[in-house]
Amino acid sequence: MIAVKATREGLVGHRTASGYVIDTVVPFVALPSTAALQMFVRVRNPANGREALAVVLDVGPWNEHDDRYVFAGARPQAETGPDERGRVTNGAGIDLGERVWRALLMTDNGVVEWEFVPLYVGGPAAAAV
């Protein structure tokens, strides 16, 4: 798992960069790579040990093509200050949708850990059918 600063997505009722309308039901996150869309992640709050599974439905925070961070273990580009467009960032490496924010009992922006979760199609349960 990689530990990064997390921020709250908020903006319920607005559209994400991928077109998803933000709600309070679907557990989702944003990672700064379009290649991560529709992938699943496990997010953990190290302050209390709470975990949540989520789907990547948004691109961000700050960047859209930080594949070295998302897939190769580099630190988020947003931690260095200005983003790819020169905007001053808040250093966040992941945005949490409302459902994930609440599941982790987050009270403010802070450190979370995350990792991709592989989905197994045709696993033991499917073979038994």
ZAKE-368851 format. One line per field, with one value per residue (C-alpha): residue number from 1; x, y, z; residue in one letter. Coordinates in steps of 0.25 Angstrom, whole numbers, plus 5000, padded with zeros to 4 digits. Last residue first. Layout:
// residues N
k c(NUM|...)
xx c(X|...)
yy c(Y|...)
zz c(Z|...)
r c(A|...)
//
This chain:
// residues 129
k c(129|128|127|126|125|124|123|122|121|120|119|118|117|116|115|114|113|112|111|110|109|108|107|106|105|104|103|102|101|100|99|98|97|96|95|94|93|92|91|90|89|88|87|86|85|84|83|82|81|80|79|78|77|76|75|74|73|72|71|70|69|68|67|66|65|64|63|62|61|60|59|58|57|56|55|54|53|52|51|50|49|48|47|46|45|44|43|42|41|40|39|38|37|36|35|34|33|32|31|30|29|28|27|26|25|24|23|22|21|20|19|18|17|16|15|14|13|12|11|10|9|8|7|6|5|4|3|2|1)
xx c(4911|4923|4933|4928|4930|4944|4948|4943|4946|4956|4957|4970|4970|4979|4986|4983|4988|4982|4988|4980|4969|4959|4949|4951|4943|4948|4934|4930|4941|4938|4923|4926|4937|4951|4962|4976|4990|4988|4999|4990|4993|4998|4994|5005|4997|5004|5003|5010|5016|5024|5014|5005|5014|5010|5022|5026|5021|5020|5005|4998|5011|5018|5004|5003|4994|4982|4987|4981|4974|4971|4963|4950|4942|4953|4945|4945|4947|4948|4957|4957|4970|4968|4979|4984|4971|4971|4967|4965|4965|4957|4959|4948|4958|4972|4977|4972|4982|4982|4974|4960|4952|4938|4929|4915|4904|4907|4906|4915|4910|4920|4925|4940|4944|4934|4920|4913|4902|4911|4922|4931|4943|4950|4965|4975|4990|4998|5002|5005|5000)
yy c(4907|4902|4909|4923|4921|4916|4928|4931|4946|4950|4964|4970|4980|4993|4999|5010|5016|5029|5041|5053|5063|5065|5056|5043|5032|5022|5018|5033|5037|5025|5028|5043|5041|5041|5048|5043|5048|5061|5071|5084|5088|5101|5101|5101|5092|5079|5082|5092|5088|5075|5067|5068|5059|5047|5039|5028|5014|5010|5009|5021|5030|5027|5028|5043|5046|5054|5063|5071|5061|5055|5046|5041|5028|5019|5008|5006|4996|5002|5000|5005|5004|5016|5026|5017|5020|5009|5009|4997|5000|4995|4999|5006|5018|5015|5018|5032|5035|5044|5035|5039|5030|5023|5016|5018|5023|5038|5043|5049|5049|5041|5048|5044|5058|5056|5062|5070|5065|5063|5073|5066|5059|5059|5060|5049|5051|5039|5025|5014|5000)
zz c(4957|4965|4955|4957|4972|4971|4962|4948|4948|4959|4962|4966|4977|4974|4986|4996|5009|5015|5020|5024|5020|5031|5039|5032|5038|5027|5023|5023|5013|5005|5003|5001|4990|4993|4985|4984|4983|4990|4991|4993|4979|4973|4958|4948|4938|4941|4956|4964|4977|4978|4985|4973|4965|4974|4979|4970|4972|4957|4954|4960|4963|4950|4943|4947|4934|4939|4950|4961|4968|4959|4949|4954|4955|4962|4969|4984|4995|5009|5021|5035|5043|5052|5048|5037|5029|5018|5003|4995|4980|4968|4954|4946|4942|4945|4931|4932|4943|4954|4964|4968|4978|4978|4988|4981|4990|4994|4979|4969|4955|4947|4934|4934|4939|4950|4949|4960|4969|4981|4980|4991|4987|5001|5001|5003|5006|5002|5007|4997|5000)
r c(V|A|A|A|A|P|G|G|V|Y|L|P|V|F|E|W|E|V|V|G|N|D|T|M|L|L|A|R|W|V|R|E|G|L|D|I|G|A|G|N|T|V|R|G|R|E|D|P|G|T|E|A|Q|P|R|A|G|A|F|V|Y|R|D|D|H|E|N|W|P|G|V|D|L|V|V|A|L|A|E|R|G|N|A|P|N|R|V|R|V|F|M|Q|L|A|A|T|S|P|L|A|V|F|P|V|V|T|D|I|V|Y|G|S|A|T|R|H|G|V|L|G|E|R|T|A|K|V|A|I|M)
//
